[in-house]
Amino acid sequence: MAGKGKSKTAAKARLQAQRLLADNRLARHEYEILETLETGMELVGTEVKAIRAGKANLRDGFCLIRNGEMQLHNVHISPHEQASKYYNHDPLRVRKLLAHRKEIDRLRGQLDQKGLTLIPLNLQLKGSWIKLTIGLAKGRKLHDKRQEERKKQDDKDLRSALKRL
């Protein structure tokens, strides 16, 4: 009997270890995501505590490749409440993203194409690490957004019609 209790707590711990901390839902509406990449982030201690508390906003963020490094710009991570002002971090500071050289070079080649950009999609907890999923994206025009909404609505109508049969 004791083994069953341990397996439940282990399963609960695994689910807790793969938790979504912040999501950029608007990005999937504004952009067509061509490819995704999971990267690490170089963070300070107060940023980690603030992200774990859910105080990150990815909405206006974007990524650049400068000097062979990927950088995350314009992502707001609120200062941690329990830390003093002296030891706290700047909410909008530029953060370095951790990825392999081959991945960065491949993305740089694709970014040279017209209209492509790197945007942050979500922040997640993977074990004890905070990972950022970035997407190689192409901006959508207004008619593309309307067409995508129509397609989603048609799929929804089709599923509901199939359920009625």
VOBA-302532 format. One record per residue (C-alpha): residue number from 1; residue in three letters; x, y, z. Coordinates in nm, 4 decimals. Layout:
BEGIN
<num:NUM residuo:ALA x:X y:Y z:Z>
...
// end
This chain:
BEGIN
<num:1 residuo:MET x:0.0000 y:0.0000 z:0.0000>
<num:2 residuo:ALA x:0.2799 y:0.2393 z:0.0737>
<num:3 residuo:GLY x:0.4167 y:0.2007 z:-0.2814>
<num:4 residuo:LYS x:0.0968 y:0.3348 z:-0.4368>
<num:5 residuo:GLY x:0.1147 y:0.6556 z:-0.2367>
<num:6 residuo:LYS x:0.4716 y:0.7122 z:-0.3485>
<num:7 residuo:SER x:0.3874 y:0.6640 z:-0.7164>
<num:8 residuo:LYS x:0.1056 y:0.9175 z:-0.6935>
<num:9 residuo:THR x:0.3332 y:1.1733 z:-0.5350>
<num:10 residuo:ALA x:0.6041 y:1.0983 z:-0.7942>
<num:11 residuo:ALA x:0.3545 y:1.1482 z:-1.0776>
<num:12 residuo:LYS x:0.2361 y:1.4701 z:-0.9178>
<num:13 residuo:ALA x:0.5968 y:1.5878 z:-0.8847>
<num:14 residuo:ARG x:0.6633 y:1.5122 z:-1.2536>
<num:15 residuo:LEU x:0.3580 y:1.7121 z:-1.3576>
<num:16 residuo:GLN x:0.4675 y:1.9958 z:-1.1303>
<num:17 residuo:ALA x:0.8163 y:1.9823 z:-1.2836>
<num:18 residuo:GLN x:0.6815 y:2.0452 z:-1.6360>
<num:19 residuo:ARG x:0.4657 y:2.3467 z:-1.5563>
<num:20 residuo:LEU x:0.3800 y:2.6312 z:-1.7952>
<num:21 residuo:LEU x:0.4834 y:2.9595 z:-1.6315>
<num:22 residuo:ALA x:0.3967 y:3.2196 z:-1.8982>
<num:23 residuo:ASP x:0.2382 y:3.2007 z:-2.2415>
<num:24 residuo:ASN x:0.2263 y:3.4397 z:-2.5383>
<num:25 residuo:ARG x:-0.1168 y:3.3535 z:-2.6791>
<num:26 residuo:LEU x:-0.1317 y:3.6630 z:-2.8988>
<num:27 residuo:ALA x:0.1783 y:3.5506 z:-3.0900>
<num:28 residuo:ARG x:-0.0022 y:3.2572 z:-3.2517>
<num:29 residuo:HIS x:-0.2709 y:3.4984 z:-3.3728>
<num:30 residuo:GLU x:-0.0360 y:3.7690 z:-3.5000>
<num:31 residuo:TYR x:0.2241 y:3.5369 z:-3.6564>
<num:32 residuo:GLU x:0.2396 y:3.2138 z:-3.8495>
<num:33 residuo:ILE x:0.4843 y:2.9955 z:-3.6549>
<num:34 residuo:LEU x:0.7136 y:2.8088 z:-3.8967>
<num:35 residuo:GLU x:0.9479 y:2.6429 z:-3.6477>
<num:36 residuo:THR x:1.0020 y:2.6291 z:-3.2715>
<num:37 residuo:LEU x:1.3150 y:2.5948 z:-3.0594>
<num:38 residuo:GLU x:1.3523 y:2.5404 z:-2.6854>
<num:39 residuo:THR x:1.6334 y:2.7442 z:-2.5290>
<num:40 residuo:GLY x:1.7650 y:2.8186 z:-2.1847>
<num:41 residuo:MET x:1.7932 y:3.1673 z:-2.0392>
<num:42 residuo:GLU x:2.0644 y:3.3412 z:-1.8427>
<num:43 residuo:LEU x:1.8778 y:3.4709 z:-1.5364>
<num:44 residuo:VAL x:1.9593 y:3.6192 z:-1.1981>
<num:45 residuo:GLY x:1.8082 y:3.4823 z:-0.8753>
<num:46 residuo:THR x:1.5330 y:3.7385 z:-0.8322>
<num:47 residuo:GLU x:1.4209 y:3.6824 z:-1.1928>
<num:48 residuo:VAL x:1.3884 y:3.3081 z:-1.1289>
<num:49 residuo:LYS x:1.1760 y:3.3700 z:-0.8199>
<num:50 residuo:ALA x:0.9562 y:3.6213 z:-1.0035>
<num:51 residuo:ILE x:0.9048 y:3.3875 z:-1.3019>
<num:52 residuo:ARG x:0.8134 y:3.0977 z:-1.0717>
<num:53 residuo:ALA x:0.5575 y:3.3305 z:-0.9095>
<num:54 residuo:GLY x:0.4065 y:3.3958 z:-1.2561>
<num:55 residuo:LYS x:0.5252 y:3.7556 z:-1.2953>
<num:56 residuo:ALA x:0.6533 y:3.7364 z:-1.6558>
<num:57 residuo:ASN x:0.4969 y:3.9021 z:-1.9608>
<num:58 residuo:LEU x:0.6074 y:3.7802 z:-2.3062>
<num:59 residuo:ARG x:0.3589 y:3.9797 z:-2.5125>
<num:60 residuo:ASP x:0.5890 y:4.2475 z:-2.6598>
<num:61 residuo:GLY x:0.9066 y:4.0375 z:-2.6623>
<num:62 residuo:PHE x:1.1325 y:3.9568 z:-2.9541>
<num:63 residuo:CYS x:1.4713 y:3.7926 z:-3.0091>
<num:64 residuo:LEU x:1.7754 y:3.9193 z:-3.1952>
<num:65 residuo:ILE x:2.1012 y:3.7544 z:-3.2936>
<num:66 residuo:ARG x:2.3932 y:3.9872 z:-3.2189>
<num:67 residuo:ASN x:2.7636 y:3.8965 z:-3.2086>
<num:68 residuo:GLY x:2.6796 y:3.5283 z:-3.2493>
<num:69 residuo:GLU x:2.4503 y:3.5295 z:-2.9427>
<num:70 residuo:MET x:2.0725 y:3.5197 z:-2.9163>
<num:71 residuo:GLN x:1.9253 y:3.7945 z:-2.7024>
<num:72 residuo:LEU x:1.5764 y:3.8337 z:-2.5622>
<num:73 residuo:HIS x:1.4461 y:4.1913 z:-2.5707>
<num:74 residuo:ASN x:1.1427 y:4.3667 z:-2.4252>
<num:75 residuo:VAL x:1.0209 y:4.0824 z:-2.2011>
<num:76 residuo:HIS x:0.8964 y:4.2209 z:-1.8717>
<num:77 residuo:ILE x:0.9763 y:4.0196 z:-1.5583>
<num:78 residuo:SER x:0.8440 y:4.2063 z:-1.2560>
<num:79 residuo:PRO x:1.0791 y:4.2679 z:-0.9637>
<num:80 residuo:HIS x:1.0522 y:4.0156 z:-0.6813>
<num:81 residuo:GLU x:0.8513 y:4.1577 z:-0.3892>
<num:82 residuo:GLN x:1.0586 y:4.0031 z:-0.1101>
<num:83 residuo:ALA x:1.3931 y:4.1303 z:-0.2444>
<num:84 residuo:SER x:1.5265 y:4.4760 z:-0.1669>
<num:85 residuo:LYS x:1.5484 y:4.7398 z:-0.4381>
<num:86 residuo:TYR x:1.9272 y:4.7195 z:-0.4327>
<num:87 residuo:TYR x:1.9421 y:4.3455 z:-0.5055>
<num:88 residuo:ASN x:1.6489 y:4.3333 z:-0.7481>
<num:89 residuo:HIS x:1.6782 y:4.3153 z:-1.1272>
<num:90 residuo:ASP x:1.5818 y:4.5575 z:-1.4048>
<num:91 residuo:PRO x:1.2433 y:4.4356 z:-1.5393>
<num:92 residuo:LEU x:1.3199 y:4.4999 z:-1.9085>
<num:93 residuo:ARG x:1.6879 y:4.4082 z:-1.9241>
<num:94 residuo:VAL x:1.8276 y:4.2242 z:-2.2277>
<num:95 residuo:ARG x:1.8669 y:3.8537 z:-2.1468>
<num:96 residuo:LYS x:2.1014 y:3.6095 z:-2.3173>
<num:97 residuo:LEU x:1.9455 y:3.2936 z:-2.4601>
<num:98 residuo:LEU x:2.1378 y:2.9676 z:-2.4452>
<num:99 residuo:ALA x:2.1389 y:2.7599 z:-2.7635>
<num:100 residuo:HIS x:2.3910 y:2.5580 z:-2.9627>
<num:101 residuo:ARG x:2.6046 y:2.7383 z:-3.2217>
<num:102 residuo:LYS x:2.4572 y:2.5289 z:-3.5089>
<num:103 residuo:GLU x:2.1024 y:2.6241 z:-3.4063>
<num:104 residuo:ILE x:2.1928 y:2.9937 z:-3.3892>
<num:105 residuo:ASP x:2.3640 y:2.9826 z:-3.7298>
<num:106 residuo:ARG x:2.0677 y:2.8017 z:-3.8874>
<num:107 residuo:LEU x:1.8248 y:3.0571 z:-3.7443>
<num:108 residuo:ARG x:2.0449 y:3.3463 z:-3.8610>
<num:109 residuo:GLY x:2.0286 y:3.2098 z:-4.2165>
<num:110 residuo:GLN x:1.6499 y:3.1870 z:-4.1999>
<num:111 residuo:LEU x:1.6148 y:3.5340 z:-4.0454>
<num:112 residuo:ASP x:1.7914 y:3.6850 z:-4.3454>
<num:113 residuo:GLN x:1.4807 y:3.6009 z:-4.5463>
<num:114 residuo:LYS x:1.2360 y:3.8881 z:-4.5693>
<num:115 residuo:GLY x:0.9594 y:3.9050 z:-4.3109>
<num:116 residuo:LEU x:1.0807 y:3.6427 z:-4.0616>
<num:117 residuo:THR x:1.1354 y:3.7123 z:-3.6921>
<num:118 residuo:LEU x:1.2009 y:3.5300 z:-3.3654>
<num:119 residuo:ILE x:0.9361 y:3.5667 z:-3.0964>
<num:120 residuo:PRO x:0.9019 y:3.4118 z:-2.7495>
<num:121 residuo:LEU x:0.6081 y:3.1709 z:-2.7264>
<num:122 residuo:ASN x:0.6145 y:3.0428 z:-2.3676>
<num:123 residuo:LEU x:0.8159 y:3.0011 z:-2.0503>
<num:124 residuo:GLN x:0.8040 y:2.6622 z:-1.8844>
<num:125 residuo:LEU x:0.9579 y:2.4834 z:-1.5932>
<num:126 residuo:LYS x:1.1395 y:2.1683 z:-1.7004>
<num:127 residuo:GLY x:1.2694 y:1.9941 z:-1.3923>
<num:128 residuo:SER x:1.4462 y:2.2727 z:-1.2073>
<num:129 residuo:TRP x:1.5321 y:2.4654 z:-1.5269>
<num:130 residuo:ILE x:1.3348 y:2.7509 z:-1.6801>
<num:131 residuo:LYS x:1.3105 y:2.7059 z:-2.0570>
<num:132 residuo:LEU x:1.1899 y:2.9515 z:-2.3191>
<num:133 residuo:THR x:1.0278 y:2.8305 z:-2.6384>
<num:134 residuo:ILE x:1.0935 y:3.0682 z:-2.9250>
<num:135 residuo:GLY x:0.9317 y:3.0541 z:-3.2655>
<num:136 residuo:LEU x:1.0554 y:3.1465 z:-3.6102>
<num:137 residuo:ALA x:0.7557 y:3.3379 z:-3.7364>
<num:138 residuo:LYS x:0.6199 y:3.5257 z:-4.0324>
<num:139 residuo:GLY x:0.3798 y:3.8145 z:-3.9669>
<num:140 residuo:ARG x:0.0207 y:3.7720 z:-4.0764>
<num:141 residuo:LYS x:-0.1749 y:4.0311 z:-4.2682>
<num:142 residuo:LEU x:-0.5335 y:4.1152 z:-4.1698>
<num:143 residuo:HIS x:-0.6839 y:3.8956 z:-4.4427>
<num:144 residuo:ASP x:-0.4661 y:3.6032 z:-4.3287>
<num:145 residuo:LYS x:-0.6005 y:3.6412 z:-3.9747>
<num:146 residuo:ARG x:-0.9595 y:3.6409 z:-4.1020>
<num:147 residuo:GLN x:-0.8931 y:3.3372 z:-4.3179>
<num:148 residuo:GLU x:-0.7412 y:3.1513 z:-4.0197>
<num:149 residuo:GLU x:-1.0436 y:3.2379 z:-3.8025>
<num:150 residuo:ARG x:-1.2785 y:3.1109 z:-4.0761>
<num:151 residuo:LYS x:-1.0816 y:2.7874 z:-4.1013>
<num:152 residuo:LYS x:-1.0953 y:2.7336 z:-3.7226>
<num:153 residuo:GLN x:-1.4702 y:2.8023 z:-3.7210>
<num:154 residuo:ASP x:-1.5271 y:2.5569 z:-4.0081>
<num:155 residuo:ASP x:-1.3287 y:2.2878 z:-3.8256>
<num:156 residuo:LYS x:-1.5310 y:2.3521 z:-3.5102>
<num:157 residuo:ASP x:-1.8597 y:2.3263 z:-3.7031>
<num:158 residuo:LEU x:-1.7439 y:2.0027 z:-3.8690>
<num:159 residuo:ARG x:-1.6537 y:1.8456 z:-3.5335>
<num:160 residuo:SER x:-1.9889 y:1.9416 z:-3.3815>
<num:161 residuo:ALA x:-2.1747 y:1.8033 z:-3.6860>
<num:162 residuo:LEU x:-1.9840 y:1.4748 z:-3.6576>
<num:163 residuo:LYS x:-2.0715 y:1.4489 z:-3.2868>
<num:164 residuo:ARG x:-2.4429 y:1.4832 z:-3.3692>
<num:165 residuo:LEU x:-2.4338 y:1.1900 z:-3.6098>
// end
